[in-house]
Amino acid sequence: MGSFCFLFPYLAFHLFLLMLLTLFTSYTFSMCKHHDSSALLQFKNSFFINTSSQPGFWSHCSSFSFKTESWKTGTDCCEWDGVTCDIMYDYVIGLDLSCNNLNGELAANSTIFQLKHLQQLNLAFNDFFGSSVHAGIGDLVKLTHLNLSNTGISGNISSTISHLSKLVSLDLSSYSYWNMEQKLELGPLTWKKLILNATNLRELHLNTVDISLIRERSLSDILSLPNLQELDLSFNEDLSGKLPLSNWSTPLRYLDLSYTAFSDEIPYSIGNLKYLTHLGLSNCNFYAVLPLSLWNLTQLTKLDLSTNNFSGQVPSSLFHLTQLSMLDLSFNKLDGPIPIQITKFSKLNFVLLQSNNLNGTIPHWCYSLPSLSWLYLNDNQLTGSIGEFSTSSLNYLFLSNNKLHGPFPNSIFEIQNLTYLALSSTNLRGVVDFYNFSKFKLLTFLDLSHNSFLSINFDSNIDSISPSLNALYLSSTNINSFPKFLYIWHVDLSFNKLQGDLPIPPYGIEYFLLSNNNFIIFDIYNKIFSGPLPTTCIRNFQGMMNVNDSQIGLQYMGKANYYNDSVVVIVKGFSMELTRILTTFTTIDLSNNMFEGEIPQVVGELNSLKGLISNNGITGSEIPTALENLNFLSFLNLSQNHLEGIIPTGQQFDTFGNDSYEGNTMLCGFILSKSCKNDEDQPPHSTSEEEEESGFGWKAVVIRYACGTIFGMILGYIVLFIGKP
């Protein structure tokens, strides 16, 4: 007996080890349920994966993988990528196929609805375009987390979603990658059942989901859920109502109602949300003054109240929220000064106060806050001079359209990470050497326009600047020469004192504005422009409309003793230098470009035009009959186009020979060997009004050129010579 008592602890210990070994062996060699494995394989086979392209929403995915490639018949589905199994019973309880680029229909009979033990389902960022949230979703009653965001699903959400009483997180949101006309719709009855049953909800994301039929009382109910921490109902422009005066969900951390029709004042009770870190109420219809209770939101990191109708002053208390990283109060009706005294911020990156009525001077902290990356103060009533910058963190600086004055702040050139700089209409003065802007290696956008007391100096012969620069606006800055670098998409050099040869713009330029300069000759011969001929531009050639040929003696462009520069022209293959330009050289040469469309009727209004040359391949157009009015037209070359119809007769047209129309096989008339049939139906003439509607359509460049009545214009190298001065 004593011997057994001695052996009992030893035997019990070994028996315990044997039980542990059996349990471990059973777990190690167990496999997922055959039913679950079969359902997953059928689900996989109902979609295809497009590995050759990546949809736009993939920028929101932290990683890209094709998880279902590891799903093979005869292998343990618990080992498959994206699959999580219960440790004890081997049921599939989690499925994460987000960012997997699944393409196809999420069918009503999808086998995914057979995974009855599923607790977490994430199919976000796949392409189920045209699918719906079917009734089968209600069979997954153990779900705690459901994410179908950005999958292209639309239509009515099945009421069975309200059966998911254990939901903690629900995300049905969408970005703008999908057709917004086909939205998900959550009806009032389904909403009511969901809110009543899913009392454990902590996260609810329904941005872009159509919940416009939800009553205001129901919205108050969701905001009072005891565990709610995140609520996003943004981008639902038909959703209206008011924020509740009380009964807020105390744990709420994230609230976004942007781009909805919520209105009225922000209640003082919002200050009770002491855990709130994100408050987005932009693009709504809120008004009145900002509540002082915002001071209580000490955990706030992002506050966006932009594009509303708030009035009054900016509460200084906002600048004592030390966790704040973004403050956006732009596009409101706020007035008064920007608060001067602020708590020392270590996280404030973005300050956007543009498009208000703010006045006073720019506070010192705007120049020195070390964390500040974006500073938008443009379109206000700010006064004083721009101070000295001591921060190097700024990337975006917008101070345009204020009542500022004083010298150009040279300390800006020390902010070497600057990407966007806008100082237009700020009354700056002084001379700025453009060479300094070459210090900005990341500069993308530069706007110094409409500073008439500022002079931009290009004398340093700088031939390059930031390779990322794609927008340069220097209108009205007293420039008198072209910069050597023009490899930029958008360029505005209007209202300056530019002279000399127009440089060839680079291929791909979209916007090139040169109006109101001192040009006398404007040459676009062989510049490879394309698109329709610009009616509006030609209408501005006042120098070709108003020259009076009845005057006695030789006439020159411009006022007496005004135009003294010489120009080399090509006349019948020979070059010669002219010291002043005769009005006989009112010639348009559009040759060697790629213009298309019709010859504008407005050309017939250039009554002083002496020569018209256009070899461009213009298609589908008649020669406008309005050209018959050009009594002084003595040279015409419309060869190598695709013109059609009858050649006008009378006046100057009777003097032009076959060479003027060579290469236009569809033209006919008595001047050609090809006569016109009397019964030929001709297409109707286009009108100037119709041409105006086409607007500027130049693909390579858009040039608006306004000529004063004292200036004449010649387009193209002049190839016509009628007389000698």
C-alpha positions in Angstrom: 0.0 0.0 0.0 2.8 2.3 0.9 4.6 1.4 -2.3 1.5 2.4 -4.4 1.2 5.7 -2.5 4.8 6.3 -3.4 4.2 5.5 -7.1 0.9 7.4 -7.5 2.4 11.0 -8.0 4.8 9.5 -10.5 2.1 7.8 -12.5 -0.2 10.8 -12.4 2.5 13.1 -13.8 3.2 10.7 -16.7 -0.5 10.3 -17.4 -0.8 14.1 -17.6 2.1 14.3 -20.0 0.5 11.6 -22.2 -2.8 13.6 -22.3 -0.9 16.8 -23.3 0.9 14.9 -26.0 -2.3 13.4 -27.4 -4.0 16.8 -27.4 -1.0 18.4 -29.1 -0.8 15.6 -31.7 -4.5 15.9 -32.4 -4.1 19.7 -33.0 -1.0 19.4 -35.1 -2.5 16.9 -37.5 -6.0 18.3 -37.6 -7.3 19.9 -40.8 -10.1 22.3 -41.5 -13.6 21.0 -42.1 -14.1 19.6 -45.6 -17.3 21.6 -45.8 -15.5 24.9 -45.3 -12.6 23.9 -47.6 -15.1 23.1 -50.4 -17.0 26.3 -49.9 -13.9 28.4 -50.1 -12.7 26.7 -53.3 -16.1 27.2 -54.9 -16.0 30.9 -53.8 -12.5 31.2 -55.4 -13.6 29.7 -58.6 -16.5 32.1 -59.0 -14.1 35.0 -59.5 -11.1 35.7 -61.7 -8.0 37.7 -60.7 -6.7 40.2 -63.2 -3.0 40.3 -62.4 -2.1 42.4 -65.5 -3.6 45.6 -64.2 -4.1 47.4 -60.9 -7.3 49.3 -60.2 -7.1 52.9 -58.9 -8.2 52.1 -55.4 -5.1 50.0 -54.9 -3.3 53.2 -53.7 -5.3 52.7 -50.5 -3.9 49.2 -50.0 -0.8 48.9 -47.9 0.2 45.7 -49.7 -0.8 43.8 -52.8 -1.1 40.0 -52.8 -3.1 37.3 -54.5 -4.0 35.3 -51.5 -6.2 32.7 -53.3 -3.2 31.5 -55.3 -2.3 29.4 -52.2 -5.7 27.7 -52.1 -5.2 24.2 -53.5 -7.4 21.1 -53.4 -6.2 18.5 -50.8 -4.4 21.0 -48.7 -5.4 22.3 -45.2 -7.5 25.4 -45.7 -6.4 26.6 -42.3 -3.0 27.1 -43.8 -4.2 29.2 -46.7 -3.4 32.9 -47.0 -6.2 35.1 -45.7 -7.9 32.2 -43.8 -8.1 31.9 -40.0 -9.5 28.8 -38.2 -10.7 28.1 -34.7 -7.9 26.4 -32.7 -10.1 23.9 -31.1 -12.7 22.9 -33.7 -11.0 23.9 -37.0 -13.9 25.9 -38.4 -13.1 28.8 -40.6 -13.8 31.9 -38.5 -11.9 34.6 -40.4 -11.5 35.5 -44.0 -9.4 38.5 -45.2 -9.3 38.8 -49.0 -8.9 42.6 -49.1 -6.8 44.1 -51.9 -6.9 40.7 -53.8 -8.2 42.1 -57.1 -11.1 39.6 -57.2 -13.3 40.3 -60.2 -16.8 39.0 -60.7 -20.2 38.9 -59.2 -20.9 38.3 -55.5 -23.9 36.1 -56.2 -26.9 35.5 -54.0 -26.1 31.8 -53.8 -22.4 32.4 -53.1 -20.8 29.6 -51.0 -19.3 32.2 -48.8 -22.7 32.4 -47.0 -22.2 28.7 -46.0 -19.4 29.5 -43.6 -21.7 29.6 -40.6 -18.9 30.0 -38.1 -17.4 33.1 -39.8 -16.7 35.9 -37.3 -14.6 38.3 -39.5 -15.1 38.9 -43.2 -13.1 41.4 -45.1 -13.5 41.7 -48.9 -12.6 45.3 -49.2 -11.0 46.7 -52.4 -12.1 44.1 -54.9 -14.3 44.4 -57.9 -17.8 43.1 -57.4 -19.3 45.9 -59.6 -23.1 45.5 -60.0 -23.4 43.0 -57.1 -25.6 43.6 -54.0 -25.6 42.8 -50.3 -27.8 39.7 -50.6 -30.0 38.0 -48.0 -27.4 35.3 -47.4 -25.4 37.8 -45.4 -28.0 37.4 -42.6 -27.0 33.7 -42.2 -23.5 34.7 -40.9 -25.0 35.4 -37.5 -21.6 35.1 -35.7 -20.0 37.9 -37.6 -18.4 40.6 -35.5 -16.5 42.4 -38.3 -17.9 42.9 -41.8 -16.0 45.0 -44.4 -17.4 45.2 -48.0 -16.0 48.7 -48.6 -14.9 49.8 -52.1 -16.1 46.7 -53.9 -18.5 48.4 -56.3 -21.6 46.8 -54.8 -24.9 48.7 -55.1 -28.6 48.5 -54.7 -30.7 47.9 -51.6 -29.0 46.3 -48.6 -30.9 43.2 -47.6 -32.9 43.7 -44.3 -31.3 40.4 -43.1 -28.1 42.4 -42.3 -30.0 43.4 -39.1 -29.7 39.7 -38.0 -26.0 40.3 -37.3 -26.5 41.3 -33.7 -22.9 40.6 -32.7 -21.5 43.2 -35.1 -18.7 45.3 -33.7 -17.5 46.8 -36.9 -19.5 47.4 -40.2 -17.9 49.1 -43.2 -19.9 49.5 -46.4 -18.2 52.7 -47.5 -16.9 53.6 -51.0 -14.6 56.1 -52.6 -15.2 57.7 -56.0 -13.8 54.9 -58.1 -17.2 53.5 -58.8 -20.2 54.9 -60.6 -21.7 57.1 -57.9 -25.1 56.9 -59.6 -25.3 53.3 -58.5 -25.0 53.5 -54.7 -25.8 51.2 -51.9 -29.1 52.0 -50.3 -30.0 51.5 -46.7 -33.7 51.8 -46.1 -35.3 53.2 -42.9 -36.7 49.9 -41.7 -33.4 48.0 -42.2 -31.6 50.9 -40.4 -34.0 50.8 -37.4 -33.6 47.0 -37.0 -29.9 47.2 -37.3 -29.5 49.9 -34.7 -31.8 48.0 -32.3 -30.0 44.7 -32.7 -26.4 45.7 -33.1 -25.9 47.4 -29.8 -22.3 46.3 -29.6 -21.3 48.5 -32.7 -18.1 50.4 -32.2 -17.3 51.3 -35.8 -19.9 52.2 -38.5 -18.6 53.5 -41.9 -21.4 54.3 -44.4 -19.9 57.1 -46.4 -21.5 57.3 -49.9 -24.2 54.8 -48.8 -27.6 56.3 -49.6 -29.3 56.7 -46.2 -31.3 59.9 -47.2 -34.6 58.3 -46.0 -33.3 57.9 -42.5 -35.3 60.1 -40.1 -33.6 62.6 -37.9 -34.6 60.7 -34.7 -32.9 57.6 -36.1 -29.7 59.5 -36.5 -29.9 60.6 -32.9 -30.3 56.9 -31.9 -27.0 55.9 -33.7 -25.1 58.7 -32.0 -26.3 57.5 -28.6 -25.1 53.9 -29.0 -23.2 53.2 -25.8 -20.1 51.7 -27.4 -19.9 53.7 -30.7 -16.4 55.0 -31.3 -16.3 55.7 -35.1 -19.1 57.1 -37.2 -18.7 58.1 -40.9 -21.8 59.1 -42.9 -20.0 61.5 -45.2 -20.7 62.1 -48.9 -24.4 61.7 -48.7 -25.7 65.0 -49.9 -29.3 64.3 -49.4 -28.9 63.4 -45.7 -30.2 66.2 -43.6 -30.8 66.9 -40.0 -29.4 68.6 -36.9 -26.8 67.4 -34.5 -28.4 66.3 -31.2 -28.4 68.7 -28.3 -27.6 65.9 -25.9 -27.3 62.1 -25.4 -24.0 61.8 -27.3 -22.1 58.6 -27.3 -19.4 59.4 -24.8 -16.7 57.0 -26.3 -17.0 58.6 -29.7 -13.5 59.1 -31.2 -14.2 59.7 -34.9 -17.1 61.6 -36.4 -17.4 62.6 -40.1 -20.5 64.1 -41.6 -18.8 66.0 -44.4 -20.7 66.6 -47.7 -24.1 66.1 -46.1 -27.0 68.5 -45.7 -26.7 68.8 -42.0 -27.5 72.3 -40.9 -28.1 74.7 -38.0 -25.6 75.5 -35.2 -23.1 73.1 -33.8 -24.5 72.4 -30.3 -22.5 73.4 -27.2 -22.9 69.8 -26.1 -20.4 68.6 -28.6 -17.8 69.6 -26.1 -18.8 66.5 -24.1 -17.0 64.2 -26.6 -13.8 64.4 -24.6 -12.3 61.4 -26.5 -12.9 62.8 -30.0 -9.8 62.8 -32.2 -11.4 63.5 -35.6 -14.2 65.9 -36.3 -15.2 66.4 -40.0 -18.1 68.7 -40.7 -17.0 70.2 -44.0 -19.3 71.1 -46.9 -22.4 71.1 -44.9 -24.9 73.9 -44.1 -23.8 74.8 -40.5 -23.8 78.5 -39.6 -23.5 80.9 -36.6 -20.4 81.2 -34.4 -18.1 78.3 -33.5 -19.0 77.0 -30.0 -16.4 77.8 -27.3 -16.9 74.2 -26.0 -14.5 73.0 -28.7 -11.9 73.9 -26.2 -12.9 70.7 -24.3 -11.9 68.4 -27.2 -8.3 68.1 -25.9 -7.6 64.9 -27.8 -8.6 66.3 -31.2 -6.0 65.8 -33.9 -8.0 66.8 -37.0 -10.7 69.5 -37.1 -12.3 70.2 -40.5 -15.2 72.8 -40.5 -14.5 74.1 -44.0 -17.0 75.3 -46.6 -19.9 76.2 -44.3 -21.3 79.5 -43.2 -19.6 80.0 -39.9 -19.2 83.6 -38.8 -17.5 85.6 -36.0 -13.9 85.3 -35.0 -11.7 82.3 -34.9 -11.8 81.2 -31.2 -8.3 81.5 -29.7 -9.1 78.3 -27.7 -8.6 76.2 -30.9 -4.9 77.1 -30.8 -4.5 75.6 -27.4 -5.5 72.1 -28.5 -2.0 70.7 -28.3 -2.7 67.4 -30.1 -4.1 69.2 -33.2 -2.3 68.3 -36.5 -4.8 69.8 -38.9 -7.1 72.8 -38.6 -9.3 73.6 -41.6 -11.7 76.6 -41.3 -11.5 77.7 -44.9 -14.3 78.9 -47.1 -16.4 80.4 -44.3 -17.4 83.9 -43.2 -15.0 84.3 -40.3 -13.6 87.7 -39.6 -11.3 89.4 -37.1 -7.6 88.7 -36.6 -5.8 85.3 -36.5 -5.1 84.5 -32.9 -1.6 85.7 -32.0 -1.0 83.7 -28.8 -0.9 80.0 -29.2 0.2 77.1 -27.1 3.5 75.6 -28.3 2.5 73.0 -30.9 4.6 70.1 -31.8 2.2 68.4 -34.1 0.4 71.1 -36.1 1.1 70.4 -39.8 -1.8 71.9 -41.7 -3.4 75.3 -41.2 -6.1 76.2 -43.8 -7.8 79.5 -43.2 -8.2 80.7 -46.8 -11.3 82.4 -48.3 -12.6 84.1 -45.2 -12.7 87.8 -44.1 -9.8 87.6 -41.7 -7.9 90.8 -41.1 -4.9 92.1 -39.2 -1.3 91.0 -39.7 0.0 87.5 -40.1 1.0 86.2 -36.6 4.6 85.5 -35.9 4.0 81.8 -35.3 3.1 81.3 -39.0 6.7 82.0 -39.8 8.3 80.0 -37.1 6.2 76.9 -36.2 8.7 74.1 -36.8 6.1 71.4 -37.6 4.0 73.5 -40.1 3.8 72.0 -43.6 0.8 73.7 -45.2 -0.1 77.3 -44.6 -3.1 78.6 -46.5 -4.1 82.2 -45.7 -5.0 83.4 -49.2 -8.1 85.3 -50.2 -8.6 87.2 -46.9 -8.1 90.9 -45.9 -4.7 90.5 -44.2 -2.5 93.6 -44.0 1.1 94.4 -43.2 4.3 93.0 -44.7 5.3 89.4 -45.0 7.7 88.6 -42.1 10.9 86.6 -42.1 10.5 82.8 -42.2 12.6 80.8 -39.7 10.8 77.4 -40.3 12.2 75.0 -43.0 9.2 72.6 -42.9 6.8 74.4 -45.2 5.8 72.6 -48.4 2.7 74.7 -49.3 2.6 78.5 -48.8 -0.4 80.4 -50.1 -0.7 84.1 -49.2 -2.3 85.4 -52.4 -5.1 88.0 -52.7 -4.6 89.9 -49.5 -3.9 93.5 -48.7 -0.3 92.9 -47.9 2.6 95.2 -49.0 6.3 95.6 -48.6 9.4 94.0 -50.0 9.6 90.4 -51.3 10.7 88.2 -48.4 14.0 86.8 -49.3 13.9 84.4 -46.4 11.5 82.3 -48.5 14.5 81.1 -50.4 15.7 79.3 -47.3 12.6 77.0 -47.3 14.1 74.6 -49.6 11.4 71.9 -49.5 8.8 74.3 -50.8 6.5 72.7 -53.4 3.7 75.2 -53.9 4.3 79.0 -53.6 1.5 81.5 -54.3 2.1 85.2 -53.6 0.0 86.8 -56.3 -1.8 90.1 -55.7 0.0 90.9 -52.5 1.5 94.3 -53.5 5.1 93.1 -53.2 7.8 95.4 -54.5 11.5 95.2 -55.3 13.6 93.3 -57.8 13.8 89.5 -57.6 16.5 87.6 -59.3 14.8 84.5 -60.7 18.0 82.5 -60.1 17.1 82.2 -56.5 14.1 80.0 -57.4 16.5 77.4 -58.6 17.1 76.6 -55.0 13.7 74.9 -54.8 14.4 71.4 -56.1 10.8 70.2 -55.4 9.0 73.3 -56.7 5.8 72.4 -58.6 3.7 75.5 -58.6 4.9 79.2 -58.6 2.5 82.2 -58.8 3.9 85.7 -58.3 1.4 87.3 -60.7 -0.3 90.7 -60.4 2.4 92.4 -58.4 2.9 95.5 -60.5 5.6 96.9 -58.2 7.7 93.7 -58.5 10.3 93.1 -61.2 11.4 89.6 -62.1 14.9 89.6 -63.4 16.0 86.9 -65.8 19.4 88.4 -66.5 21.2 85.7 -64.7 20.6 83.5 -67.8 19.3 80.6 -65.8 18.3 77.9 -68.2 16.8 75.4 -65.8 14.7 75.4 -62.6 13.1 72.7 -60.6 12.4 69.7 -62.9 9.1 69.2 -61.2 7.8 72.7 -62.0 4.6 72.4 -64.1 2.9 75.8 -63.5 4.5 79.2 -63.7 2.3 82.4 -63.4 4.2 85.6 -63.7 1.5 87.9 -65.1 2.1 91.6 -64.5 5.6 91.4 -62.9 7.4 93.7 -65.3 9.2 91.0 -67.3 10.9 92.2 -70.4 12.5 89.0 -71.7 11.5 85.4 -72.1 12.9 82.8 -69.6 15.0 80.2 -71.3 13.1 77.3 -69.7 9.6 76.7 -71.1 9.3 73.0 -70.5 6.2 73.7 -68.3 2.6 72.7 -68.7 1.0 76.0 -67.7 2.7 79.4 -68.4 1.2 82.9 -67.9 3.5 85.7 -69.0 0.7 88.2 -69.8 0.6 91.9 -69.0 4.4 92.3 -69.1 6.9 94.1 -71.4 8.0 91.1 -73.4 9.9 91.7 -76.6 11.9 89.6 -79.0 11.4 86.2 -80.6 8.7 83.9 -79.3 10.4 80.7 -78.2 9.1 77.4 -79.5 6.9 76.0 -76.7 7.6 72.4 -75.8 5.3 69.6 -77.0 2.5 68.9 -74.4 2.2 72.4 -73.1 -1.5 73.0 -72.2 -1.7 76.7 -71.3 0.5 79.5 -72.7 -0.8 83.0 -72.0 1.0 86.0 -73.6 -1.7 88.7 -73.9 -1.0 92.4 -73.4 2.7 92.5 -74.2 4.7 94.5 -76.8 4.7 92.1 -79.7 4.5 93.5 -83.2 5.3 90.4 -85.1 4.0 87.1 -83.9 5.4 84.0 -85.6 3.9 80.6 -85.3 5.1 79.2 -88.6 6.3 75.6 -88.1 5.5 75.6 -84.4 3.6 72.3 -84.8 0.4 73.6 -83.1 -2.7 71.4 -83.5 -6.4 71.6 -82.9 -9.0 73.9 -84.5 -8.1 77.4 -85.6 -8.9 79.7 -82.7 -11.7 82.1 -83.7 -11.4 84.2 -80.5 -7.7 84.8 -81.1 -8.2 85.9 -84.7 -11.0 88.2 -83.7 -8.4 90.1 -81.6 -6.2 91.0 -84.6 -7.5 94.6 -84.5 -4.4 95.8 -86.4 -5.6 93.9 -89.5 -9.2 95.2 -89.2 -8.6 99.0 -88.8 -5.8 100.0 -91.1 -7.0 102.7 -93.4 -5.6 102.2 -96.9 -7.1 105.5 -98.2 -4.3 107.4 -96.4 -1.6 108.8 -98.7 1.9 107.6 -98.4 3.5 104.5 -96.8 1.9 103.3 -93.6 3.8 101.6 -90.8 2.6 99.5 -87.8 2.4 101.4 -84.6 2.7 105.0 -83.8 5.3 107.2 -85.4 8.9 106.4 -84.2 7.5 103.6 -82.1 8.7 100.4 -83.7 12.4 100.7 -84.4 13.5 97.1 -84.3 14.5 95.3 -87.4 13.2 91.9 -88.6 14.5 89.4 -91.2 11.8 88.2 -93.5 11.7 85.6 -96.3 10.4 87.0 -99.6 10.1 84.5 -102.5 13.0 82.5 -101.2 15.2 85.5 -100.4 15.9 87.0 -97.0 16.0 90.7 -96.3 16.1 92.9 -93.2 13.3 95.5 -92.7 13.9 98.3 -90.2 10.2 99.1 -89.9 7.2 97.0 -90.8 4.9 98.2 -93.5 1.1 97.6 -93.2 1.4 95.8 -96.6 2.8 92.9 -94.5 -0.5 92.2 -92.8 -0.2 88.5 -93.6 -1.3 85.4 -91.8 0.9 82.3 -92.2 -0.3 79.3 -90.3 1.7 76.8 -92.4 3.5 73.7 -91.2 1.3 73.2 -88.2 -1.3 70.6 -87.6 -4.5 72.7 -87.4 -7.7 71.0 -88.2 -11.4 71.8 -88.7 -12.8 74.8 -90.6 -11.4 78.1 -91.7 -13.1 80.5 -89.3 -15.6 83.0 -90.8 -14.0 85.7 -88.7 -11.0 85.8 -91.1 -13.4 87.6 -93.5 -13.5 90.5 -91.0 -9.7 91.2 -91.4 -10.4 93.8 -94.1 -6.7 94.9 -94.2 -5.4 91.4 -94.8 -3.0 91.2 -97.7 -2.0 87.5 -97.6 -3.4 84.3 -96.2 -1.3 81.1 -96.1 -2.5 77.9 -94.6 -1.0 74.5 -95.5 -2.2 72.4 -92.6 -4.4 69.6 -93.8 -7.6 71.4 -92.7 -10.5 69.0 -93.3 -14.2 69.0 -93.9 -14.5 72.7 -94.7 -15.5 75.1 -97.4 -13.7 78.3 -98.2 -15.8 80.8 -96.2 -17.7 83.2 -98.5 -16.8 85.9 -96.0 -13.4 86.0 -97.6 -14.9 87.6 -100.6 -15.0 90.8 -98.6 -11.2 91.0 -98.4 -10.7 93.7 -101.0 -7.0 94.0 -100.4 -6.2 90.3 -100.4 -3.5 89.9 -103.0 -1.9 86.5 -102.1 -3.7 83.3 -101.2 -2.3 79.9 -100.6 -4.7 77.2 -99.3 -2.9 74.3 -100.9 -2.4 70.9 -99.4 -5.5 71.0 -97.3 -8.7 68.9 -97.5 -11.1 71.7 -98.5 -14.3 71.0 -100.4 -17.1 72.8 -102.2 -17.2 75.7 -104.6 -14.4 78.3 -104.6 -15.8 81.8 -104.0 -15.9 84.2 -107.0 -15.6 87.9 -107.5 -13.4 90.5 -106.0 -9.9 89.2 -105.4 -10.7 85.5 -105.8 -10.9 86.0 -109.6 -7.2 86.8 -109.6 -5.9 83.6 -107.9 -4.7 80.6 -110.0 -4.7 76.9 -109.6 -1.6 76.9 -107.4 -3.6 78.5 -104.6 -5.8 75.4 -104.3 -3.4 72.6 -105.2 -4.0 69.4 -103.3 -7.6 70.0 -102.5 -9.3 67.4 -104.6 -12.8 68.2 -103.4 -12.7 71.8 -104.5 -14.3 72.9 -107.7 -14.9 76.1 -109.6 -14.3 77.9 -112.9 -10.7 78.8 -111.9 -10.0 75.0 -111.7 -10.1 72.4 -114.4 -12.8 70.7 -112.3 -16.1 72.4 -112.7 -19.0 72.2 -110.2 -22.4 70.6 -111.0 -25.2 73.0 -110.9 -27.4 70.7 -108.8 -24.6 69.8 -106.4 -25.8 70.0 -102.8 -23.4 72.0 -100.8 -23.0 71.7 -97.0 -24.3 74.7 -95.1 -21.8 77.5 -94.2 -20.7 77.6 -90.6 -21.3 80.8 -88.7 -19.1 82.8 -86.5 -21.4 82.0 -83.6 -20.9 78.3 -84.1 -17.2 78.7 -84.3 -17.2 80.6 -81.0 -18.8 77.7 -79.3 -15.8 75.5 -80.1 -13.6 77.8 -78.1 -9.9 77.2 -77.9 -9.0 73.7 -78.8 -5.3 73.8 -79.3 -3.9 70.5 -78.1 -0.3 71.7 -77.9 -0.8 75.2 -76.6 -3.4 77.9 -76.0 -2.4 81.5 -76.7 -4.7 84.4 -76.1 -3.3 87.3 -77.9 -5.0 90.7 -77.6 -3.7 93.3 -80.1 -4.3 97.0 -79.5 -5.6 99.0 -82.4 -2.3 100.7 -82.8 -0.6 97.3 -83.5 -0.6 95.3 -86.6 0.1 91.6 -86.6 1.9 89.2 -88.9 1.6 85.5 -88.2 4.3 83.4 -89.7 7.5 84.1 -91.4 6.5 86.6 -94.1 6.6 85.2 -97.5 4.8 87.9 -99.3 6.4 91.1 -100.7 4.3 93.6 -102.5 6.3 96.8 -102.5 9.5 98.3 -101.1 9.5 101.0 -98.4 
